[in-house]
């Protein structure tokens, strides 16, 4: 009996990680991508490893996290490391 309860608890926790990954990856595309991107990637990967029933949401959160890091890298590279130019 306790094994079935712990399995349901683990699945619910993994589902929560998948949803959190998606919800942090989405705003991470525009805001605070240096923080939200890596968190979305880690949560999405953890949800997939733990066997979430919301696999698509975990993959989407993972992809959004990676996309936010790519956007951060591109904006940093094209502006030579300066994200906000105050003297313009």
C-alpha positions in Angstrom: 0.0 0.0 0.0 2.7 2.5 0.9 4.5 1.8 -2.4 1.4 2.8 -4.4 1.1 6.0 -2.4 4.8 6.9 -2.8 4.5 6.3 -6.6 1.5 8.6 -6.9 3.4 11.2 -4.8 6.5 10.9 -7.0 4.4 11.2 -10.1 2.6 14.3 -8.7 5.9 15.9 -7.8 7.3 15.2 -11.2 4.2 16.7 -12.8 4.7 19.8 -10.6 8.3 20.1 -11.8 7.1 19.9 -15.4 4.6 22.7 -14.9 7.1 24.8 -13.0 9.6 24.4 -15.8 7.2 25.6 -18.3 6.0 28.5 -16.2 9.6 29.7 -15.5 10.8 29.1 -19.1 8.1 31.2 -20.6 8.9 34.6 -19.0 12.6 33.6 -19.1 12.5 34.4 -22.8 12.1 38.1 -22.0 12.9 38.7 -18.4 15.7 37.5 -16.1 16.8 34.9 -18.6 20.2 34.5 -16.8 18.3 33.2 -13.7 15.0 31.7 -15.1 16.6 29.9 -18.1 18.9 27.5 -16.1 16.1 26.9 -13.5 13.7 25.9 -16.3 16.3 23.6 -17.8 17.0 21.8 -14.5 13.3 21.5 -13.5 12.4 20.1 -17.0 15.2 17.6 -16.9 14.3 16.5 -13.4 10.6 16.1 -14.4 11.7 13.9 -17.3 14.0 11.8 -15.2 11.4 11.3 -12.6 8.8 10.1 -15.1 6.2 12.9 -15.4 2.9 12.2 -17.0 3.1 15.7 -18.5 6.1 14.9 -20.7 5.2 17.5 -23.4 5.1 20.3 -20.8 8.5 19.2 -19.4 10.1 19.1 -22.8 8.6 22.5 -23.7 9.9 24.0 -20.4 13.3 22.5 -21.2 13.3 24.0 -24.7 12.1 27.4 -23.4 14.9 27.4 -20.9 17.5 26.6 -23.5 16.0 29.2 -25.9 16.3 31.9 -23.1 20.0 31.0 -22.6 20.6 31.2 -26.4 18.9 34.6 -26.5 21.1 35.7 -23.6 24.2 34.5 -25.3 23.3 36.2 -28.6 22.4 39.6 -27.0 25.6 39.5 -24.9 27.7 38.6 -27.9 26.2 41.2 -30.2 26.5 44.0 -27.7 30.0 43.1 -26.6 28.9 42.1 -23.1 26.9 45.3 -22.5 23.2 44.6 -21.9 22.2 48.2 -21.1 24.0 51.2 -22.5 23.4 54.2 -20.2 25.6 56.7 -22.1 23.7 56.6 -25.4 
